[in-house]
Amino acid sequence: MKTKGIVLFGITLLWAGTVWAGCGIDKGSVRILSNDFKAMHAILEGVEACAGDGLTITKNQTTEHKDIQVAALKADPAVYSSAVVANSSIVALYNEGLIRPLDDLVGQYGQKLKKNQLITIDGKVMAVAFMANAQHLFYRKDILEKAGLEPPQTYEDVLAASKVIKEKGLMEFPYAANFKVGWNLGEEFINMYLGHGGEFFKKGTAQVSVNNEKGLATLNMLKALVEYANPDYLTYDSNASAAVWESGKAALMTAWGSRAVSILDDQGSTEEIVSNTVVAGAPTVAGGSIPATTLWWDGFTVAKNISDEDATATFRAMLNGISPEMVKANNDVAVWLIEGFVPGDTAKGVFESAQGGAKPYPMTPSMGLLHMALGSEIVDFLQGKESAEKALADVESAYNTAAKEKGFL
């Protein structure tokens, strides 16, 4: 599968503003499935503003959206007229033929979209991207100063800093990250493995290639990090880790850039914590030169199993949600890939990671199967129940079984 026009970073995100017209949608049913965070709230407010006598708009914003999207769009008609996706989650929908090409709708209504917003698969526009994202470092500068430490540049620095902070009694569990069993844990391995310079598959094939020295080094680094995390770390997703940070119980955290705005706002925390929170690019690891993270885009699709009327209404309503006017009112909520965005402090971590050469998350069908295998099979190693070698062998076995069932091997 080939993708084009995924994301542009840096100063190319700085565009002059223009004015978009109102919705003007007479009729249709718009039903949105999306993740649940601040940027999506801002977008869907713009979508809901289109509702009128002949147009109904409903939404389901949930952190479990990836788990329900395939079944929901397989229904006929589809439960949702649009699923908001990212690099990885679009693959399952595309492979199952559940989303429609958007070229005609882009030609008719999306003339003001930028080329880097058009996610192209096999020569067809299958999604419209609206924001960039990456996991990166957050740190408490006051805690580091008390410990006599400089800001970490590498994961080895993160470990050393965590050790000092704990030994000095400043915090019992100074490190936090999204280690929840499943997708989140798999993503932590993927980020760290890329930082080690690893390749997921043998070149030109779907044969997995993580059972090697770089895979072992990745597992050992993750195991070292969780020694400084709360014992409940295997339950931590983005919401849980952000709550730990805002309560002042962590000094170093790997988290999504899309969470920066809620962490740095004046809600749910204290002035001391917020004013001392610094957003930075993802660290490198093992002497590597690129940040140990992956670059992502978020965008919207339009379901295939819906009427053309609902498809048109959905596309136009989503365009209203991602308008330059929305960006102007919510500039710092995300790293927007939309006209009018001016990068601010909350975008710093994503920008630094991108400028450091972080790699995009692989958008291939087989990657999803490997991601799932990683998220379940490395748990016993982290808990000290098996060796790193055994964990990677289990990952390989689980992946091979799933890949054969899907016809990739």
Secondary structure as a PSIPRED ss2 file (coil, helix, strand):
# PSIPRED VFORMAT (PSIPRED V4.0)

   1 M C   1.000  0.000  0.000
   2 K C   1.000  0.000  0.000
   3 T E   0.000  0.000  1.000
   4 K E   0.000  0.000  1.000
   5 G C   1.000  0.000  0.000
   6 I C   1.000  0.000  0.000
   7 V C   1.000  0.000  0.000
   8 L C   1.000  0.000  0.000
   9 F C   1.000  0.000  0.000
  10 G H   0.000  1.000  0.000
  11 I H   0.000  1.000  0.000
  12 T H   0.000  1.000  0.000
  13 L H   0.000  1.000  0.000
  14 L C   1.000  0.000  0.000
  15 W C   1.000  0.000  0.000
  16 A C   1.000  0.000  0.000
  17 G C   1.000  0.000  0.000
  18 T C   1.000  0.000  0.000
  19 V C   1.000  0.000  0.000
  20 W C   1.000  0.000  0.000
  21 A C   1.000  0.000  0.000
  22 G C   1.000  0.000  0.000
  23 C C   1.000  0.000  0.000
  24 G C   1.000  0.000  0.000
  25 I C   1.000  0.000  0.000
  26 D C   1.000  0.000  0.000
  27 K C   1.000  0.000  0.000
  28 G E   0.000  0.000  1.000
  29 S E   0.000  0.000  1.000
  30 V E   0.000  0.000  1.000
  31 R E   0.000  0.000  1.000
  32 I E   0.000  0.000  1.000
  33 L E   0.000  0.000  1.000
  34 S E   0.000  0.000  1.000
  35 N C   1.000  0.000  0.000
  36 D C   1.000  0.000  0.000
  37 F C   1.000  0.000  0.000
  38 K H   0.000  1.000  0.000
  39 A H   0.000  1.000  0.000
  40 M H   0.000  1.000  0.000
  41 H H   0.000  1.000  0.000
  42 A H   0.000  1.000  0.000
  43 I H   0.000  1.000  0.000
  44 L H   0.000  1.000  0.000
  45 E H   0.000  1.000  0.000
  46 G H   0.000  1.000  0.000
  47 V H   0.000  1.000  0.000
  48 E H   0.000  1.000  0.000
  49 A C   1.000  0.000  0.000
  50 C C   1.000  0.000  0.000
  51 A C   1.000  0.000  0.000
  52 G C   1.000  0.000  0.000
  53 D C   1.000  0.000  0.000
  54 G C   1.000  0.000  0.000
  55 L E   0.000  0.000  1.000
  56 T E   0.000  0.000  1.000
  57 I E   0.000  0.000  1.000
  58 T E   0.000  0.000  1.000
  59 K E   0.000  0.000  1.000
  60 N E   0.000  0.000  1.000
  61 Q E   0.000  0.000  1.000
  62 T C   1.000  0.000  0.000
  63 T C   1.000  0.000  0.000
  64 E C   1.000  0.000  0.000
  65 H H   0.000  1.000  0.000
  66 K H   0.000  1.000  0.000
  67 D H   0.000  1.000  0.000
  68 I H   0.000  1.000  0.000
  69 Q H   0.000  1.000  0.000
  70 V H   0.000  1.000  0.000
  71 A H   0.000  1.000  0.000
  72 A H   0.000  1.000  0.000
  73 L H   0.000  1.000  0.000
  74 K H   0.000  1.000  0.000
  75 A C   1.000  0.000  0.000
  76 D C   1.000  0.000  0.000
  77 P C   1.000  0.000  0.000
  78 A C   1.000  0.000  0.000
  79 V C   1.000  0.000  0.000
  80 Y C   1.000  0.000  0.000
  81 S C   1.000  0.000  0.000
  82 S E   0.000  0.000  1.000
  83 A E   0.000  0.000  1.000
  84 V E   0.000  0.000  1.000
  85 V E   0.000  0.000  1.000
  86 A E   0.000  0.000  1.000
  87 N C   1.000  0.000  0.000
  88 S C   1.000  0.000  0.000
  89 S H   0.000  1.000  0.000
  90 I H   0.000  1.000  0.000
  91 V H   0.000  1.000  0.000
  92 A H   0.000  1.000  0.000
  93 L H   0.000  1.000  0.000
  94 Y H   0.000  1.000  0.000
  95 N H   0.000  1.000  0.000
  96 E C   1.000  0.000  0.000
  97 G C   1.000  0.000  0.000
  98 L C   1.000  0.000  0.000
  99 I E   0.000  0.000  1.000
 100 R C   1.000  0.000  0.000
 101 P C   1.000  0.000  0.000
 102 L C   1.000  0.000  0.000
 103 D H   0.000  1.000  0.000
 104 D H   0.000  1.000  0.000
 105 L H   0.000  1.000  0.000
 106 V H   0.000  1.000  0.000
 107 G H   0.000  1.000  0.000
 108 Q H   0.000  1.000  0.000
 109 Y H   0.000  1.000  0.000
 110 G C   1.000  0.000  0.000
 111 Q C   1.000  0.000  0.000
 112 K C   1.000  0.000  0.000
 113 L C   1.000  0.000  0.000
 114 K C   1.000  0.000  0.000
 115 K H   0.000  1.000  0.000
 116 N H   0.000  1.000  0.000
 117 Q H   0.000  1.000  0.000
 118 L E   0.000  0.000  1.000
 119 I E   0.000  0.000  1.000
 120 T E   0.000  0.000  1.000
 121 I E   0.000  0.000  1.000
 122 D C   1.000  0.000  0.000
 123 G C   1.000  0.000  0.000
 124 K E   0.000  0.000  1.000
 125 V E   0.000  0.000  1.000
 126 M E   0.000  0.000  1.000
 127 A E   0.000  0.000  1.000
 128 V E   0.000  0.000  1.000
 129 A E   0.000  0.000  1.000
 130 F E   0.000  0.000  1.000
 131 M E   0.000  0.000  1.000
 132 A E   0.000  0.000  1.000
 133 N E   0.000  0.000  1.000
 134 A E   0.000  0.000  1.000
 135 Q E   0.000  0.000  1.000
 136 H E   0.000  0.000  1.000
 137 L E   0.000  0.000  1.000
 138 F E   0.000  0.000  1.000
 139 Y E   0.000  0.000  1.000
 140 R E   0.000  0.000  1.000
 141 K H   0.000  1.000  0.000
 142 D H   0.000  1.000  0.000
 143 I H   0.000  1.000  0.000
 144 L H   0.000  1.000  0.000
 145 E H   0.000  1.000  0.000
 146 K H   0.000  1.000  0.000
 147 A C   1.000  0.000  0.000
 148 G C   1.000  0.000  0.000
 149 L C   1.000  0.000  0.000
 150 E C   1.000  0.000  0.000
 151 P C   1.000  0.000  0.000
 152 P C   1.000  0.000  0.000
 153 Q C   1.000  0.000  0.000
 154 T E   0.000  0.000  1.000
 155 Y H   0.000  1.000  0.000
 156 E H   0.000  1.000  0.000
 157 D H   0.000  1.000  0.000
 158 V H   0.000  1.000  0.000
 159 L H   0.000  1.000  0.000
 160 A H   0.000  1.000  0.000
 161 A H   0.000  1.000  0.000
 162 S H   0.000  1.000  0.000
 163 K H   0.000  1.000  0.000
 164 V H   0.000  1.000  0.000
 165 I H   0.000  1.000  0.000
 166 K H   0.000  1.000  0.000
 167 E H   0.000  1.000  0.000
 168 K C   1.000  0.000  0.000
 169 G C   1.000  0.000  0.000
 170 L C   1.000  0.000  0.000
 171 M C   1.000  0.000  0.000
 172 E C   1.000  0.000  0.000
 173 F C   1.000  0.000  0.000
 174 P C   1.000  0.000  0.000
 175 Y E   0.000  0.000  1.000
 176 A E   0.000  0.000  1.000
 177 A C   1.000  0.000  0.000
 178 N C   1.000  0.000  0.000
 179 F C   1.000  0.000  0.000
 180 K C   1.000  0.000  0.000
 181 V C   1.000  0.000  0.000
 182 G C   1.000  0.000  0.000
 183 W H   0.000  1.000  0.000
 184 N H   0.000  1.000  0.000
 185 L H   0.000  1.000  0.000
 186 G H   0.000  1.000  0.000
 187 E H   0.000  1.000  0.000
 188 E H   0.000  1.000  0.000
 189 F H   0.000  1.000  0.000
 190 I H   0.000  1.000  0.000
 191 N H   0.000  1.000  0.000
 192 M H   0.000  1.000  0.000
 193 Y H   0.000  1.000  0.000
 194 L H   0.000  1.000  0.000
 195 G H   0.000  1.000  0.000
 196 H C   1.000  0.000  0.000
 197 G C   1.000  0.000  0.000
 198 G C   1.000  0.000  0.000
 199 E C   1.000  0.000  0.000
 200 F C   1.000  0.000  0.000
 201 F E   0.000  0.000  1.000
 202 K C   1.000  0.000  0.000
 203 K C   1.000  0.000  0.000
 204 G C   1.000  0.000  0.000
 205 T C   1.000  0.000  0.000
 206 A C   1.000  0.000  0.000
 207 Q C   1.000  0.000  0.000
 208 V E   0.000  0.000  1.000
 209 S C   1.000  0.000  0.000
 210 V C   1.000  0.000  0.000
 211 N C   1.000  0.000  0.000
 212 N C   1.000  0.000  0.000
 213 E H   0.000  1.000  0.000
 214 K H   0.000  1.000  0.000
 215 G H   0.000  1.000  0.000
 216 L H   0.000  1.000  0.000
 217 A H   0.000  1.000  0.000
 218 T H   0.000  1.000  0.000
 219 L H   0.000  1.000  0.000
 220 N H   0.000  1.000  0.000
 221 M H   0.000  1.000  0.000
 222 L H   0.000  1.000  0.000
 223 K H   0.000  1.000  0.000
 224 A H   0.000  1.000  0.000
 225 L H   0.000  1.000  0.000
 226 V H   0.000  1.000  0.000
 227 E C   1.000  0.000  0.000
 228 Y C   1.000  0.000  0.000
 229 A C   1.000  0.000  0.000
 230 N C   1.000  0.000  0.000
 231 P C   1.000  0.000  0.000
 232 D C   1.000  0.000  0.000
 233 Y H   0.000  1.000  0.000
 234 L H   0.000  1.000  0.000
 235 T H   0.000  1.000  0.000
 236 Y C   1.000  0.000  0.000
 237 D C   1.000  0.000  0.000
 238 S H   0.000  1.000  0.000
 239 N H   0.000  1.000  0.000
 240 A H   0.000  1.000  0.000
 241 S H   0.000  1.000  0.000
 242 A H   0.000  1.000  0.000
 243 A H   0.000  1.000  0.000
 244 V H   0.000  1.000  0.000
 245 W H   0.000  1.000  0.000
 246 E H   0.000  1.000  0.000
 247 S C   1.000  0.000  0.000
 248 G C   1.000  0.000  0.000
 249 K C   1.000  0.000  0.000
 250 A C   1.000  0.000  0.000
 251 A C   1.000  0.000  0.000
 252 L E   0.000  0.000  1.000
 253 M E   0.000  0.000  1.000
 254 T E   0.000  0.000  1.000
 255 A E   0.000  0.000  1.000
 256 W E   0.000  0.000  1.000
 257 G H   0.000  1.000  0.000
 258 S H   0.000  1.000  0.000
 259 R H   0.000  1.000  0.000
 260 A H   0.000  1.000  0.000
 261 V H   0.000  1.000  0.000
 262 S H   0.000  1.000  0.000
 263 I H   0.000  1.000  0.000
 264 L H   0.000  1.000  0.000
 265 D C   1.000  0.000  0.000
 266 D C   1.000  0.000  0.000
 267 Q C   1.000  0.000  0.000
 268 G C   1.000  0.000  0.000
 269 S C   1.000  0.000  0.000
 270 T C   1.000  0.000  0.000
 271 E H   0.000  1.000  0.000
 272 E H   0.000  1.000  0.000
 273 I H   0.000  1.000  0.000
 274 V H   0.000  1.000  0.000
 275 S H   0.000  1.000  0.000
 276 N C   1.000  0.000  0.000
 277 T E   0.000  0.000  1.000
 278 V E   0.000  0.000  1.000
 279 V E   0.000  0.000  1.000
 280 A E   0.000  0.000  1.000
 281 G C   1.000  0.000  0.000
 282 A C   1.000  0.000  0.000
 283 P C   1.000  0.000  0.000
 284 T E   0.000  0.000  1.000
 285 V C   1.000  0.000  0.000
 286 A C   1.000  0.000  0.000
 287 G C   1.000  0.000  0.000
 288 G C   1.000  0.000  0.000
 289 S C   1.000  0.000  0.000
 290 I C   1.000  0.000  0.000
 291 P C   1.000  0.000  0.000
 292 A C   1.000  0.000  0.000
 293 T C   1.000  0.000  0.000
 294 T E   0.000  0.000  1.000
 295 L E   0.000  0.000  1.000
 296 W E   0.000  0.000  1.000
 297 W E   0.000  0.000  1.000
 298 D E   0.000  0.000  1.000
 299 G E   0.000  0.000  1.000
 300 F E   0.000  0.000  1.000
 301 T C   1.000  0.000  0.000
 302 V C   1.000  0.000  0.000
 303 A E   0.000  0.000  1.000
 304 K C   1.000  0.000  0.000
 305 N C   1.000  0.000  0.000
 306 I C   1.000  0.000  0.000
 307 S C   1.000  0.000  0.000
 308 D H   0.000  1.000  0.000
 309 E H   0.000  1.000  0.000
 310 D H   0.000  1.000  0.000
 311 A H   0.000  1.000  0.000
 312 T H   0.000  1.000  0.000
 313 A H   0.000  1.000  0.000
 314 T H   0.000  1.000  0.000
 315 F H   0.000  1.000  0.000
 316 R H   0.000  1.000  0.000
 317 A H   0.000  1.000  0.000
 318 M H   0.000  1.000  0.000
 319 L H   0.000  1.000  0.000
 320 N H   0.000  1.000  0.000
 321 G H   0.000  1.000  0.000
 322 I C   1.000  0.000  0.000
 323 S C   1.000  0.000  0.000
 324 P H   0.000  1.000  0.000
 325 E H   0.000  1.000  0.000
 326 M H   0.000  1.000  0.000
 327 V H   0.000  1.000  0.000
 328 K H   0.000  1.000  0.000
 329 A H   0.000  1.000  0.000
 330 N C   1.000  0.000  0.000
 331 N H   0.000  1.000  0.000
 332 D H   0.000  1.000  0.000
 333 V H   0.000  1.000  0.000
 334 A C   1.000  0.000  0.000
 335 V E   0.000  0.000  1.000
 336 W E   0.000  0.000  1.000
 337 L C   1.000  0.000  0.000
 338 I C   1.000  0.000  0.000
 339 E C   1.000  0.000  0.000
 340 G C   1.000  0.000  0.000
 341 F C   1.000  0.000  0.000
 342 V C   1.000  0.000  0.000
 343 P C   1.000  0.000  0.000
 344 G C   1.000  0.000  0.000
 345 D H   0.000  1.000  0.000
 346 T H   0.000  1.000  0.000
 347 A H   0.000  1.000  0.000
 348 K H   0.000  1.000  0.000
 349 G H   0.000  1.000  0.000
 350 V H   0.000  1.000  0.000
 351 F H   0.000  1.000  0.000
 352 E H   0.000  1.000  0.000
 353 S H   0.000  1.000  0.000
 354 A H   0.000  1.000  0.000
 355 Q H   0.000  1.000  0.000
 356 G C   1.000  0.000  0.000
 357 G C   1.000  0.000  0.000
 358 A C   1.000  0.000  0.000
 359 K E   0.000  0.000  1.000
 360 P E   0.000  0.000  1.000
 361 Y C   1.000  0.000  0.000
 362 P C   1.000  0.000  0.000
 363 M C   1.000  0.000  0.000
 364 T C   1.000  0.000  0.000
 365 P H   0.000  1.000  0.000
 366 S H   0.000  1.000  0.000
 367 M H   0.000  1.000  0.000
 368 G H   0.000  1.000  0.000
 369 L H   0.000  1.000  0.000
 370 L H   0.000  1.000  0.000
 371 H H   0.000  1.000  0.000
 372 M H   0.000  1.000  0.000
 373 A H   0.000  1.000  0.000
 374 L H   0.000  1.000  0.000
 375 G H   0.000  1.000  0.000
 376 S H   0.000  1.000  0.000
 377 E H   0.000  1.000  0.000
 378 I C   1.000  0.000  0.000
 379 V H   0.000  1.000  0.000
 380 D H   0.000  1.000  0.000
 381 F H   0.000  1.000  0.000
 382 L H   0.000  1.000  0.000
 383 Q C   1.000  0.000  0.000
 384 G C   1.000  0.000  0.000
 385 K C   1.000  0.000  0.000
 386 E C   1.000  0.000  0.000
 387 S C   1.000  0.000  0.000
 388 A H   0.000  1.000  0.000
 389 E H   0.000  1.000  0.000
 390 K H   0.000  1.000  0.000
 391 A H   0.000  1.000  0.000
 392 L H   0.000  1.000  0.000
 393 A H   0.000  1.000  0.000
 394 D H   0.000  1.000  0.000
 395 V H   0.000  1.000  0.000
 396 E H   0.000  1.000  0.000
 397 S H   0.000  1.000  0.000
 398 A H   0.000  1.000  0.000
 399 Y H   0.000  1.000  0.000
 400 N H   0.000  1.000  0.000
 401 T H   0.000  1.000  0.000
 402 A H   0.000  1.000  0.000
 403 A H   0.000  1.000  0.000
 404 K H   0.000  1.000  0.000
 405 E H   0.000  1.000  0.000
 406 K H   0.000  1.000  0.000
 407 G C   1.000  0.000  0.000
 408 F C   1.000  0.000  0.000
 409 L C   1.000  0.000  0.000
